[in-house]
Each structure stands twice: as structure tokens, then as C-alpha cells.
Amino acid sequence: MKTKFIVALIFFLLIPTVQATSLGIIKKTTQTEVKPGETTIFKMLFWNTESSMPVQLSLKKAPENWVIIIRPETFTLEKSKPESPPYDTEAEYLNLPIGIVRTTPVRLYVKVPGSEEQGEYDVKIVARGGSLGEGVSVFTERTLKFTVKVTQISLEERILKLGGDAVDKLTGMATAVVEQGNILLIFVSVFAVIGISWIIKRRL
């Protein structure tokens, strides 16, 4: 009996320590609408009810030629502890069962190409929390999906853009003409601006 007890005690002492993780993530926005050429920002809030852990984020899926930036990509997520007033006005908090805790914000920047077609597109990132240390460690991995709806540019916006581009070009010409002191070409440039704007509206 004594021998069995000693063997059991040795076995218990040889069992590696398990380090648990409790990675909490909330997405403030999961879907948004943008126009071609625009940039949108998704925000996530991270918290942790266990011991501090390293967190790493990486891109898993995105449409071709889209610009995706994650800030920050890596950071140490400290254990979330209940806080009491006064609160930091620049921080964001969550009301958890353990109390009101400060969160760590992460931003996902998504830039849509100007030539992108109308439709819904998914962007996925992976969040990994924890590390493989001594003994048995619990490593958490979560996939976060965000949906970007690309809408069509309105007729009014197209007119303004085309008209603005034409005016900018002709304004540059007029400026060069003024520097040369040619009054006749100034009037020609002004009438050209009016004529091009009228043609653009007729075509649209």
C-alpha cells in the first residue's frame, strides 16, 4: 500500500502544469458599406481573465489587390482586472461578471481598389493567444470575419468627379496663361470649362 502511494505521488509531481487562457474578443462592427477607392476601419476589443499572454493577429483571407492593415499585429494582453471610477475617458471598457474592465483595442484597416466591382466581400483574420511554454499550455486561436459591401458610385458623384477633373486641368492651363499675360486665351479657357461641363452632363 505504501509503495502504491509513493508511485502515485511521483506520478502526480511529474504531471506538467497546465496554463489556461481566456481570450475575449468583441467586434464593434462586423459589416460596413464603402465605395470603390475608399477605406473603412473595423474595431475589435480584447480582454483576458487569466494570466497575461502574447497575442498575434494575421490575415487569413481578403480579395485580391485589397490593402489590409492590422494595428497592432502583436501585443501582450495583460490580465483584465476590475476597475473603479474615475475611468480613463480615452479608454474603452466592458462590463463583465468580474466587474468593469479596460479592453485593448485593435483596428483593421481595409482599402478597396478604385476599380472594384459592386458586391459583398469577406475579410478574415486570425487571432492567436497564448504561448507554448514549459509543460502543457492552452493555445487559443479564433477566426474573425468581416463583410465589406462595395456600393456603386452615384450619378451625382460621377458628375462632380468628371467635372472636377476637367476644371482642375483647365485651371492649370489658365494659370499658365495668366503668367504669360495672354488675356485672349484666358477667355477661351473659361468658355472651354463651361463647354466641357455641359458636355459631361449631356453624356451622363
KAZI-V406779 format. One record per pair of residues at least 24 apart in sequence whose ideal C-beta (glycine too) atoms are under 8 Angstrom apart, sorted by sequence separation. I is the first residue (numbers start at 1). J is the second residue. D is the distance in whole Angstrom. If there is no record, write none. Layout:
i | j | d
I | J | D
I | J | D
This chain:
i | j | d
24 | 48 | 7
52 | 76 | 6
53 | 77 | 5
122 | 146 | 7
123 | 147 | 8
23 | 48 | 6
24 | 49 | 7
52 | 77 | 6
122 | 147 | 6
123 | 148 | 6
22 | 48 | 6
52 | 78 | 5
121 | 147 | 7
122 | 148 | 8
167 | 193 | 6
170 | 196 | 7
21 | 48 | 7
22 | 49 | 4
52 | 79 | 6
77 | 104 | 6
120 | 147 | 6
121 | 148 | 5
166 | 193 | 7
22 | 50 | 4
39 | 67 | 8
51 | 79 | 6
120 | 148 | 7
121 | 149 | 8
21 | 50 | 6
48 | 77 | 5
50 | 79 | 6
75 | 104 | 7
120 | 149 | 5
121 | 150 | 7
20 | 50 | 6
23 | 53 | 7
47 | 77 | 8
48 | 78 | 7
49 | 79 | 7
119 | 149 | 8
120 | 150 | 8
166 | 196 | 5
167 | 197 | 8
46 | 77 | 6
48 | 79 | 6
49 | 80 | 6
119 | 150 | 6
166 | 197 | 7
19 | 51 | 7
21 | 53 | 5
23 | 55 | 7
48 | 80 | 5
118 | 150 | 6
47 | 80 | 4
117 | 150 | 7
118 | 151 | 6
163 | 196 | 8
72 | 106 | 7
116 | 150 | 5
118 | 152 | 5
163 | 197 | 5
166 | 200 | 7
71 | 106 | 7
70 | 106 | 7
71 | 107 | 5
110 | 146 | 7
112 | 148 | 7
70 | 107 | 8
163 | 200 | 6
70 | 108 | 6
71 | 109 | 7
108 | 146 | 7
110 | 148 | 6
112 | 150 | 6
162 | 200 | 5
69 | 108 | 8
70 | 109 | 8
68 | 108 | 7
69 | 109 | 4
68 | 109 | 7
159 | 200 | 6
67 | 109 | 8
68 | 110 | 6
159 | 201 | 6
162 | 204 | 8
67 | 110 | 7
68 | 111 | 8
66 | 110 | 7
67 | 111 | 4
66 | 111 | 7
159 | 204 | 6
66 | 112 | 6
158 | 204 | 6
45 | 92 | 6
47 | 94 | 6
49 | 96 | 7
66 | 113 | 7
62 | 110 | 8
65 | 113 | 5
45 | 94 | 7
47 | 96 | 7
49 | 98 | 7
57 | 106 | 7
155 | 204 | 6
66 | 116 | 8
77 | 129 | 7
63 | 116 | 7
23 | 77 | 7
47 | 101 | 6
47 | 102 | 8
66 | 121 | 8
68 | 123 | 7
70 | 125 | 6
24 | 80 | 8
47 | 103 | 5
46 | 103 | 6
47 | 104 | 7
66 | 123 | 7
45 | 103 | 4
46 | 104 | 4
63 | 121 | 5
45 | 104 | 7
46 | 105 | 8
45 | 105 | 6
46 | 106 | 6
63 | 123 | 8
44 | 105 | 7
45 | 106 | 8
61 | 122 | 7
62 | 123 | 5
43 | 105 | 6
44 | 106 | 5
61 | 123 | 7
62 | 124 | 8
43 | 106 | 7
44 | 107 | 8
61 | 124 | 4
43 | 107 | 6
44 | 108 | 7
59 | 123 | 8
60 | 124 | 4
42 | 107 | 7
43 | 108 | 8
59 | 124 | 8
60 | 125 | 6
41 | 107 | 6
42 | 108 | 4
59 | 125 | 6
60 | 126 | 5
41 | 108 | 7
58 | 125 | 7
59 | 126 | 8
26 | 94 | 7
41 | 109 | 6
42 | 110 | 7
57 | 125 | 6
58 | 126 | 5
40 | 109 | 8
41 | 110 | 8
57 | 126 | 7
24 | 94 | 8
39 | 109 | 6
40 | 110 | 5
57 | 127 | 5
58 | 128 | 8
39 | 110 | 7
56 | 127 | 8
57 | 128 | 8
24 | 96 | 8
39 | 111 | 4
40 | 112 | 8
55 | 127 | 7
56 | 128 | 5
38 | 111 | 8
39 | 112 | 7
55 | 128 | 7
38 | 112 | 6
55 | 129 | 5
37 | 112 | 7
54 | 129 | 8
34 | 110 | 8
36 | 112 | 6
37 | 113 | 7
53 | 129 | 5
54 | 130 | 7
26 | 103 | 8
35 | 112 | 8
36 | 113 | 7
37 | 114 | 4
53 | 130 | 5
54 | 131 | 5
34 | 112 | 5
36 | 114 | 5
53 | 131 | 7
36 | 115 | 7
36 | 116 | 5
46 | 127 | 8
48 | 129 | 7
60 | 143 | 6
44 | 144 | 7
25 | 127 | 6
23 | 127 | 7
42 | 146 | 5
23 | 129 | 4
23 | 130 | 7
21 | 129 | 5
40 | 148 | 7
21 | 130 | 4
19 | 130 | 8
19 | 133 | 7
34 | 148 | 6
36 | 150 | 6
30 | 145 | 7
31 | 146 | 7
32 | 147 | 8
33 | 148 | 8
34 | 149 | 7
35 | 150 | 7
19 | 135 | 7
21 | 137 | 8
30 | 146 | 6
31 | 147 | 4
32 | 148 | 6
33 | 149 | 5
34 | 150 | 6
35 | 151 | 6
17 | 134 | 8
18 | 135 | 7
19 | 136 | 8
21 | 138 | 5
23 | 140 | 5
25 | 142 | 6
27 | 144 | 6
29 | 146 | 8
30 | 147 | 7
31 | 148 | 8
32 | 149 | 7
33 | 150 | 8
34 | 151 | 7
35 | 152 | 8
36 | 153 | 7
16 | 134 | 7
17 | 135 | 4
18 | 136 | 5
19 | 137 | 5
20 | 138 | 5
21 | 139 | 7
31 | 149 | 7
33 | 151 | 5
35 | 153 | 6
16 | 135 | 3
17 | 136 | 7
18 | 137 | 8
19 | 138 | 6
21 | 140 | 5
23 | 142 | 7
25 | 144 | 7
27 | 146 | 7
16 | 136 | 5
18 | 138 | 7
35 | 157 | 8
